[in-house]
Amino acid sequence: MKAPRQGGDRLVRTYVVTGGRSSPSRNHFDHILLISLSPSAVHLSRGDLNHEHNAILDILARSAQSVAELSALLRLPLSVIRILLADLMESGHITTGRSILDAPDDVPDREMLEAVHDGLRRL
């Protein structure tokens, strides 16, 4: 009798999570794109969403995250996260923002950051 393959359950799980899909329906999500809840997300039903969809929404309720961060936090491959995000985009739960490489207009200056860093080191 053969021993079960290591990690075999993981492959089955990702297949079930995505409903057997291997690519997003229409939206493409770059791994550095910031994702946040849409303003209407609090009014939308979560009844038709699976556990992973709800986990994404719970994380985004705290703060915007990049696609790569969501993948790491949920321990799911980027390809699976992209499919789940496409579902959430189509249902109106999420919106996309700028890339994490785009610097915001209100970036603090270096001196202030160094002062904060020094203060934290003194703690």
C-alpha positions in Angstrom: 0.0 0.0 0.0 1.4 3.4 -1.0 1.8 6.2 1.5 -0.1 9.3 0.7 1.8 12.1 -1.1 3.1 14.9 1.0 1.2 18.1 0.2 -1.5 16.3 -1.8 -4.3 17.8 0.3 -3.0 21.3 -0.5 -3.6 20.7 -4.3 -7.1 19.5 -3.6 -7.8 22.4 -1.4 -6.7 25.0 -3.9 -8.8 23.3 -6.5 -11.9 23.4 -4.3 -11.2 27.0 -3.2 -11.2 28.3 -6.7 -14.0 26.1 -7.9 -11.6 24.4 -10.3 -10.7 27.6 -12.1 -7.1 28.2 -13.0 -7.3 31.9 -13.9 -9.3 34.9 -12.9 -12.5 35.6 -14.8 -11.6 39.0 -16.2 -9.6 41.1 -13.7 -5.8 40.9 -13.5 -4.2 41.7 -10.2 -0.5 42.5 -10.1 1.2 41.2 -7.0 2.1 44.8 -5.8 -1.4 46.3 -6.4 -3.1 47.5 -3.2 -6.5 46.1 -2.5 -9.1 47.6 -0.1 -12.7 47.2 0.8 -15.1 49.1 -1.4 -17.3 51.7 0.3 -20.3 49.5 -0.3 -18.7 46.4 1.2 -20.4 46.8 4.6 -23.8 46.7 2.9 -23.2 43.7 0.7 -24.0 40.1 1.8 -21.3 37.6 2.6 -23.6 34.7 2.5 -22.5 33.4 -0.9 -18.8 33.7 -0.1 -16.5 30.9 0.9 -14.2 30.9 3.9 -11.2 32.3 2.0 -13.3 35.1 0.5 -14.4 36.1 4.0 -10.8 35.8 5.3 -9.7 38.3 2.7 -12.4 40.7 3.6 -11.6 40.4 7.3 -7.9 41.2 6.6 -8.9 44.2 4.4 -11.3 45.5 7.1 -8.1 46.3 9.1 -6.1 47.9 6.3 -5.4 47.8 2.6 -3.0 45.0 1.5 -1.1 44.1 -1.6 -2.0 41.0 -3.5 1.3 39.5 -2.4 0.7 40.3 1.3 -2.7 38.6 1.1 -1.1 35.6 -0.4 1.4 35.4 2.4 -1.1 36.1 5.2 -3.5 33.4 3.9 -0.8 31.0 2.8 -2.3 30.6 -0.6 -0.6 30.7 -4.0 -0.8 34.1 -5.8 -2.8 32.4 -8.6 -5.5 31.4 -6.1 -5.6 34.8 -4.5 -6.0 36.5 -7.9 -9.0 34.3 -8.6 -10.6 35.0 -5.3 -10.0 38.7 -5.7 -11.6 38.7 -9.1 -14.7 37.1 -7.5 -14.7 39.8 -4.8 -14.2 42.6 -7.4 -17.2 41.3 -9.4 -19.4 41.2 -6.4 -18.4 44.7 -5.4 -16.7 43.9 -2.1 -13.3 45.3 -3.0 -11.6 48.0 -5.0 -8.1 48.5 -6.2 -5.8 51.3 -5.4 -2.3 52.4 -6.3 0.7 50.1 -6.5 2.8 49.8 -3.3 5.7 51.3 -5.4 3.8 54.5 -6.0 4.8 57.0 -3.3 2.0 58.9 -1.7 2.1 62.7 -1.6 2.4 62.9 2.1 5.6 60.9 2.6 7.4 62.0 5.8 10.9 63.4 5.5 13.9 61.5 6.4 14.8 63.6 9.5 11.4 62.9 11.0 11.7 59.2 10.4 15.1 59.1 11.9 13.9 60.9 15.0 11.0 58.4 15.4 13.5 55.6 14.9 15.9 57.0 17.6 13.0 57.4 20.0 11.9 53.8 19.5 15.4 52.6 20.1 15.5 54.4 23.4 12.5 52.5 24.6 
